């Protein structure tokens, strides 16, 4: 793992004064772009930063009472004699008080032998009674703080090949921050899908290498683990009441239409891409050359055999001869959740409250009907009830699996009001510039922000979007809807179907009656999915797409029916990442479906490591260098 930060090592360690008069000498004054990383083994020095530590705990991106000053210092006093401990503190420049750096991170670390392989590892310290090991990271400095920590990890003389982020909250803000860092910096890592703690929290363990040797060891961990473990049976919550029906002829799907529609209205988490009104047009447009298997999971009541079974899950599967999850295709027969060109989410439809037993029933079907596949690829599943149920099943069964991909994409969730949100997302200069561009655009004629209403005819709106998209860069590069046969018909079909169900949201920015930007969203439950946006490149100087996105943020805050919006965007989309403040974790998990798959899944990280060593893929990504200082006390 290569650091993205430049390290500045002082020649001598600074003194450690205890009196208030000399406190400024303890922590060097930092320049405007410099961070300080302090590795503390003399815990008496923590007396100097108690107030800073308490302030950090109050403003952390994710709270953890077990790492707050009172509890952690008491634990350090009790356990320091028989544990190899250090506290890594991250300081940022404080513009208001340059002589008093701002404490932005607290990482309590224990050095020990790794349980599975002969090497030393650093791990987040879990003392007796500590139920959560999420480090404290200041919300306003979260990204550079994590960068500074990884820079210290790659450069410090700690003598460890691995670092374990163990027992971090799998659905918390720090985990999202960590996933972003690992994805953007192409860091090789091994992650558990998650396991449920006694308090109901989903916890995750993520292991990273501290250098080239550590990267190799990380890639070997799944193989070593698989050699020691045998898959355990997992009892269903309601034995004998769940069964699967697999359909391979798309014409037979009509038999389950009513059950399918009813399931879509009762899911624990929505996915409009797998609802019938959107799925069937996608099947006609993109499924002709695929071998697809549609698995319905039903629950029956043995006490009432005459009652109609209740549909609890829908898993559309694609059976192929290649596994694509590592960047290079592997010759492995694979079942995967079906993803087409415009399918931005692959979370199966699962009835609310029935996720655990539905997942167990699906794996029971997979064990008997894998169709010769070595791997089952749960690709593009979002953090939510289904992922939690899958993670718990894999943890309990110890079924071999590999998290092949993990990233976040922009998520829009409402704040107090749109004005507060935009102030948080955009600088004053940026907001001022957008107002200037709005005035400039209005010079061409009256400016109008319009939204499709329930009484409008949607067909002109759909045609208007397609026309604007043809005038955008998408049309110029040949990736607009009208550029490929069948895609325009697919969009028209799903837009009309969504409108008929009250699920279509379309916005337009018009100047002098001419559309300069258009946006299409699909509504599902209390949320929505940003499907398409386009702008007329002739007006690109006025940033009409960004102006319409600002209007989209305003309308979400005004809506009484919507709480959030999934961007469905690429994780590296700079514009949407800047404007939308929250993130949705998305993962792809490869699970063994046979004995051959067990070995294949165990070897996947090693293959990824070897691929990187040969082709040096993904190593060019990363952020600009930031200077830091490292001291040890």
Protein Blocks (a to p, Z undefined) as FASTA:
>chain_A
ZZfbdcdddfbdcdddfbfklmmmmpccddfkbccddddfblmlmmmmmmmmmmmmmmgf
bdcfklgmklmmmmmmmmmmmcccdddddddddfklmmlccdfbdcdddddddfkbccdd
ddddddehiabfcdcddfklmmmmmmmmmmmmmmmcnhpabdcdehiafkbmklmmmmmm
mmmnopacdddfbdcdfkopacddddddfbfklmmmmmmmmmmmmmmpccdddddfbghi
accdddfblklmmmmmmmmmmmmmmcfbdcfklgmklmmmmmmmmmmmpccddddddddd
fklmmbccddfbdcdddddfbdfknopacddddddddddfklcbfcdcddehilmmmmmm
mmmmmmmmnnopabdcdehiaedfklmmmmmmmmmnopacddfbdcddddddddfblmlm
mmmmpcfklmmmmmmmmmmmmmnoccddddddfkbcfklmmmmmmmmmmmmmklmnopaf
klpghjlmmmmmmmmmmmmnopaccddddeehiafbdcddddehjbdcdfbdcddfklmm
nommlmmmmmmmmmmmmpmkbcbdcekiafklmklmmmpmbdcddddddddfbfklmmmm
mmmmmmmmmmmmmnopoklgccdddddddddZZ
